[in-house]
Amino acid sequence: MTFNLPDFAEKDVVFVGKGKEGVSFKNFIEPLGLIKSFRFIDGKDDPNYLDELKTLDLNQAIVVKTPGCPGHIMPVPYTTPTRVFFDCLNQIGAKTIGVTGTKGKTTTSSLLAETLKNAGLEVKLCGNGGSPMLDSLEGSSSSTIFVIELSSYQLAELSQSPDIAVITNLYKDHTDYHGNLETYWEAKHNIIKFMHEGSAVVFNPEFEIIHHWLADSPAKKLPIDPGEIVDMSQAKLIGDHNKLNYLMVRSVAELFGVDKGSSLTSFMHFEPIRHRLQPVRKFRGITFVDDAIGSNPEATIAGIQALVRSRGPIGCVMLGGVDRNYDFSELVKLLSTLGIPKLVLFPDTGAFIKALLPDSYSPEIYETINMEDAVSWASENCPSGSICLLSTAAPSTVLWSSFEEKGSLFQQAVLSLSE
């Protein structure tokens, strides 16, 4: 496919950061025949890599930044793959649905794409949780519907909004990247900031900040009813948070003529995504559940509540990770109220959680930095007939590179258990 990208014509492209998004951008831009050269610069190769940007002649070069690099540290003007992707979508004339929120983005995006596909529509799922956006352009047309999972990192520098936006929820998160909570939320705001009269926003009305954003927006406002009862007894997804995700999907699907019954059928058949309340194995009567995506207190609380209501008692929770100044008081209150008898605590925030435990609640605690040891201890100590849950209520990168690595190590250890 050919796109009109005049900013890149006869320029040397310098891509800041490596990884799959950088490779995707290189594979996208080079075949267009616009640019003179392409190269990566990355902090892993040179700690002072950003200083090199100051020496560039920006009449001859264009800088492209990976989402993982905060914009406020960039010493020169730049663009992003997300901006380029939206420019290309405008040229195709395709319909766009952007999904964001602190939690629930991947499940909601995936369920939405599945629901629309089941209705016979041409759909491409891409973005933060799936394939890089630019990879999905191949073979697309004006009849393609793009379901795009958008993180705050990707939204931060975006100056246009999708046709339809879904905002799952907004909690405190990613302040280490954005600098503070206000900047994080303002990045999320970009998903609707540039909407027009033909746009629509699906959201949970329980989050007050969204009402402020929508006060002067020309977009159609489509709040879900969080109190609506949905019979989830036959669903493979569990928990109130997944009910809310489904209600948002159903609301968007109706805009495309999909009836409620069809949306419900898609929901009932939808399989849990890896590392999201995913049952791994039953061993010695203990059900091991991987919710590695649970990386803030609200997510872990939601996971615990979902399991207790639909699957049974929890005997052990594995907690702890990066300190992002989260408030763990409600989580500790829930642990205490339920009387969860065993805790595995990882650094750094495991120590904070331990210090918050009230005198009236004395679980047996195992502190470790090793996932295999954690699983082994849980297999010996978690009560038979209960659940051992990995949901750390904090990000993973004290010990692991990502929540995916953390969850994969958990699953490997669980599957390796033997009598």
C-alpha positions in Angstrom: 0.0 0.0 0.0 1.2 3.5 -0.7 0.7 6.4 1.7 1.4 10.1 1.4 3.8 10.9 4.2 5.6 14.1 3.1 7.4 14.7 6.4 9.5 11.6 5.7 10.4 12.4 2.1 14.2 12.3 1.5 14.9 12.2 5.3 17.2 10.2 7.4 15.0 8.4 10.0 16.4 8.0 13.5 14.2 5.7 15.6 14.6 6.1 19.4 14.3 2.7 21.1 14.3 -0.9 19.8 11.8 -3.7 20.2 8.9 -4.9 18.1 7.5 -1.4 17.4 10.8 -0.2 16.0 11.1 -3.2 13.8 7.5 -2.8 12.7 8.2 0.9 11.8 11.3 0.0 9.8 9.4 -2.7 7.9 6.6 -0.2 7.2 8.6 2.9 6.1 11.5 1.4 4.1 9.3 -0.2 1.3 7.5 3.1 0.7 10.7 4.4 -1.0 10.4 7.8 0.7 13.4 7.9 3.1 17.2 8.1 2.6 18.2 6.0 5.5 17.0 4.3 8.8 18.8 3.6 12.0 18.1 2.9 15.7 19.5 4.5 18.7 18.9 3.0 22.1 19.9 3.4 25.7 21.0 -0.2 25.9 23.8 0.6 23.4 24.7 4.0 24.7 23.5 5.5 28.0 24.0 9.0 26.5 22.0 8.1 23.3 19.7 11.1 23.5 22.7 13.5 23.3 23.2 12.3 19.8 19.8 13.7 18.8 21.0 17.2 19.6 23.6 16.9 16.8 21.1 16.1 14.1 20.3 18.5 11.2 16.5 18.3 11.5 16.2 19.6 7.9 17.7 16.3 6.8 16.5 13.9 9.6 13.3 13.0 11.3 13.1 11.5 14.7 10.6 8.8 15.6 10.1 7.7 19.2 9.0 4.4 20.7 6.1 4.7 23.2 8.3 3.3 25.9 10.5 6.5 25.9 8.8 9.4 27.8 8.3 12.4 25.6 9.4 14.9 28.2 13.0 13.6 28.1 13.3 14.1 24.3 15.6 17.0 23.4 14.3 17.5 19.9 10.9 17.4 18.0 9.8 13.9 17.1 6.8 11.9 15.8 5.6 8.5 16.8 4.4 5.3 15.1 0.9 5.9 16.5 0.7 9.3 14.8 1.9 7.9 11.5 -0.7 5.0 11.9 -3.6 7.4 12.4 -2.4 9.5 9.4 -2.5 6.4 7.3 -6.0 5.5 8.5 -7.2 8.9 7.5 -6.0 8.2 4.0 -7.7 4.8 3.9 -10.9 6.1 5.3 -11.3 3.2 7.7 -13.4 3.2 10.9 -11.5 3.3 14.2 -12.4 2.2 17.7 -9.9 3.1 20.4 -9.9 1.3 23.7 -8.1 2.7 26.7 -8.3 2.6 30.5 -6.0 1.7 33.4 -7.3 -1.9 33.4 -9.3 -4.1 31.1 -8.0 -2.7 27.8 -6.8 -6.0 26.3 -9.8 -8.1 27.3 -12.3 -5.4 26.1 -10.4 -4.9 22.8 -10.2 -8.6 22.1 -13.8 -9.3 23.0 -15.0 -6.4 20.9 -13.0 -7.5 17.9 -14.3 -11.1 18.3 -17.9 -9.8 18.7 -17.7 -7.7 15.5 -16.0 -10.5 13.5 -18.8 -12.9 14.6 -21.3 -10.5 13.2 -19.6 -10.8 9.8 -17.7 -7.5 9.8 -14.1 -7.0 8.6 -12.1 -6.3 11.7 -8.4 -5.8 12.6 -7.2 -5.9 16.2 -4.0 -4.0 16.9 -2.2 -1.8 19.3 -0.8 -2.1 22.8 -1.9 -5.7 23.5 -1.7 -7.1 20.0 0.3 -6.7 16.9 2.0 -3.3 16.2 -0.5 -0.9 14.6 1.4 -0.4 11.3 1.5 -4.1 10.7 -2.2 -4.2 10.4 -2.5 -1.7 7.5 -1.6 -4.4 4.9 -4.8 -5.4 3.0 -7.0 -2.8 4.7 -9.7 -0.7 3.0 -12.4 1.8 3.9 -14.6 -1.1 5.0 -12.1 -2.3 7.6 -12.9 -1.6 11.3 -9.8 -1.1 13.4 -10.1 -2.0 17.1 -7.0 -0.3 18.6 -5.9 -0.9 22.2 -4.2 2.4 23.2 -2.0 2.8 26.3 -1.3 6.2 27.9 2.2 6.0 26.4 0.7 5.9 22.9 -2.0 8.4 23.6 0.3 11.0 25.2 1.5 12.5 21.9 -1.6 11.8 19.8 -3.4 14.8 18.4 -6.4 13.1 16.9 -9.0 10.8 18.3 -10.6 7.6 17.0 -14.2 7.6 15.7 -15.4 5.7 18.7 -13.6 5.6 22.1 -14.0 3.2 24.9 -12.8 4.2 28.4 -12.9 1.2 30.7 -11.8 2.9 34.0 -9.2 5.3 35.4 -7.1 4.6 38.4 -3.7 5.9 39.7 -1.0 4.4 37.6 2.1 5.0 35.4 3.1 8.1 37.4 6.8 7.0 37.0 6.5 7.5 33.3 4.2 10.6 33.1 5.5 12.4 36.2 2.2 12.7 38.1 -1.4 11.5 38.1 -2.7 14.6 36.3 -0.3 14.1 33.3 -1.3 10.4 33.1 -5.0 11.2 33.0 -4.4 14.0 30.5 -2.7 11.5 28.2 -5.8 9.3 28.5 -8.0 12.4 27.7 -6.5 12.5 24.2 -8.6 9.6 23.2 -11.6 11.9 23.1 -10.1 15.4 23.1 -10.2 15.7 19.3 -13.6 14.2 18.6 -16.3 15.7 16.3 -20.0 15.4 16.2 -20.0 12.0 14.4 -17.9 10.5 17.2 -19.1 8.4 20.2 -17.7 7.6 23.6 -18.6 4.5 25.6 -17.6 4.7 29.3 -18.3 3.8 32.9 -20.1 6.8 34.5 -18.7 5.9 37.9 -15.4 7.7 37.0 -16.0 11.4 37.6 -13.1 12.7 35.6 -14.6 11.4 32.4 -17.7 13.5 32.9 -15.4 16.6 33.1 -13.8 15.6 29.9 -17.1 15.1 28.1 -18.7 18.4 29.4 -17.8 20.3 26.2 -17.3 17.4 23.8 -19.4 17.2 20.7 -19.2 13.4 20.7 -22.2 11.2 21.4 -22.1 10.1 25.1 -22.9 6.4 25.7 -22.5 5.5 29.4 -23.1 1.9 30.4 -25.3 1.0 33.4 -22.8 -0.6 35.9 -25.8 -1.9 37.9 -27.2 -3.9 35.1 -27.5 -7.6 35.9 -25.9 -10.0 33.5 -26.2 -13.8 34.0 -22.5 -14.8 33.8 -23.1 -18.4 35.1 -22.2 -19.8 31.6 -19.4 -17.3 30.8 -15.8 -18.3 30.8 -14.8 -14.8 32.0 -15.6 -14.1 35.6 -16.0 -11.0 37.8 -17.9 -7.8 37.9 -15.0 -6.1 36.0 -15.6 -8.4 33.1 -19.3 -7.7 33.2 -18.5 -4.0 32.7 -16.1 -4.9 29.9 -18.9 -6.8 28.2 -21.4 -4.0 28.6 -19.0 -1.6 26.9 -18.5 -4.1 24.1 -22.2 -4.6 23.6 -22.7 -0.8 23.5 -20.1 -0.4 20.7 -21.4 -3.4 18.8 -24.9 -1.9 18.7 -23.5 1.1 16.8 -22.6 -1.4 14.1 -26.0 -3.1 14.1 -25.1 -6.1 16.2 -28.0 -7.1 18.4 -27.7 -7.8 22.1 -28.2 -11.5 21.8 -25.3 -11.9 19.4 -23.0 -9.9 21.7 -24.0 -12.0 24.6 -23.3 -15.2 22.7 -19.8 -13.9 21.8 -19.2 -13.1 25.5 -20.3 -16.5 26.7 -17.8 -18.2 24.3 -14.9 -15.9 24.8 -11.8 -17.5 26.4 -9.9 -15.7 29.1 -6.7 -14.1 27.8 -3.4 -15.4 29.1 -2.4 -14.0 32.5 -5.8 -12.6 33.2 -7.6 -14.7 35.9 -6.4 -17.7 33.9 -6.7 -21.1 35.7 -3.4 -23.0 35.2 -3.7 -26.3 37.1 -5.2 -28.1 40.0 -2.6 -29.7 42.2 -3.1 -31.3 45.6 -6.6 -29.8 45.6 -5.2 -26.3 45.1 -6.3 -24.4 42.0 -3.5 -22.2 40.7 -4.7 -19.0 39.0 -2.5 -16.6 36.9 -3.6 -13.0 37.1 -0.2 -11.6 36.4 -1.8 -8.6 34.7 -3.1 -7.6 38.2 -0.5 -4.9 38.8 -2.3 -2.3 40.9 -4.4 -2.7 44.1 -7.7 -2.2 42.3 -7.0 -4.9 39.8 -6.0 -7.4 42.5 -9.1 -6.5 44.6 -11.3 -7.1 41.5 -9.6 -10.5 40.9 -10.0 -11.7 44.4 -13.6 -10.7 44.6 -14.4 -12.4 41.2 -12.8 -15.6 42.3 -14.4 -15.7 45.8 -17.8 -15.1 44.3 -17.6 -17.6 41.4 -14.8 -20.1 42.1 -14.4 -20.6 45.9 -12.1 -19.5 48.8 -8.6 -18.1 48.3 -5.9 -19.8 50.3 -2.9 -17.8 49.2 -2.2 -14.6 47.3 1.2 -13.7 45.8 1.9 -9.9 46.1 4.6 -7.3 45.6 6.4 -5.4 42.9 7.5 -1.9 41.9 6.7 1.0 44.3 4.4 3.4 42.5 3.1 5.0 45.7 -0.1 3.0 45.6 -2.5 2.9 48.5 -2.8 -0.7 49.6 -5.1 -0.1 52.5 -8.3 -1.3 50.8 -6.5 -4.4 49.6 -5.2 -5.2 53.1 -8.7 -4.7 54.5 -10.0 -7.2 52.0 -7.3 -9.8 52.8 -8.0 -9.4 56.5 -11.8 -9.5 56.0 -11.6 -12.7 54.0 -9.0 -14.1 56.4 -6.7 -15.3 53.6 -4.4 -17.6 55.5 -1.2 -17.5 53.3 0.7 -14.7 51.6 3.7 -14.8 49.4 5.4 -11.4 49.3 7.9 -10.2 46.7 10.0 -7.0 46.9 9.6 -4.0 47.0 5.9 -3.5 47.9 5.6 -6.8 49.7 7.3 -5.2 52.7 4.8 -2.3 52.6 1.8 -4.7 52.6 3.3 -6.7 55.4 3.7 -3.5 57.5 0.0 -2.6 56.9 -1.4 -5.9 58.2 -3.5 -5.3 61.3 -2.8 -7.2 64.6 -6.1 -9.0 64.2 -4.9 -10.7 61.0 -1.9 -13.0 61.1 -1.5 -14.9 57.9 1.5 -17.2 57.4 3.9 -15.2 55.2 6.7 -16.4 52.8 9.0 -13.7 51.5 11.1 -14.5 48.4 12.5 -13.2 45.1 12.1 -16.5 43.3 8.9 -17.6 41.5 9.7 -21.3 41.6 10.3 -21.2 45.4 7.1 -19.2 45.8 5.0 -21.8 43.9 6.7 -24.7 45.7 5.9 -23.1 49.1 2.3 -22.4 48.1 1.9 -26.0 46.9 3.0 -27.2 50.4 1.1 -24.7 52.5 -2.0 -23.5 50.6 -5.1 -25.3 52.0 -6.5 -28.0 49.8 -9.8 -26.9 48.2 -8.7 -23.3 47.9 -7.2 -21.1 45.2 -3.6 -19.8 45.0 -3.7 -16.5 43.1 -0.8 -14.7 41.5 -2.0 -11.0 41.4 0.8 -8.8 42.7 -1.0 -5.5 43.0 2.1 -3.7 41.7 4.2 -3.8 38.5 6.6 -6.7 37.9 9.9 -5.1 37.0 11.6 -5.3 40.3 12.3 -9.0 39.5 10.9 -9.6 36.0 11.0 -7.8 32.7 7.2 -7.7 32.3 4.0 -9.2 33.7 4.1 -11.7 30.8 7.4 -13.0 32.1 6.2 -13.1 35.6 3.0 -15.0 34.6 4.9 -17.4 32.4 7.4 -18.3 35.1 4.4 -18.9 37.5 2.8 -21.2 35.0 6.0 -23.1 34.3 6.5 -23.6 38.0 2.9 -24.7 38.6 3.0 -27.2 35.6 6.4 -28.5 36.9 5.0 -29.5 40.3 5.1 -33.2 41.0 4.1 -35.4 43.9 
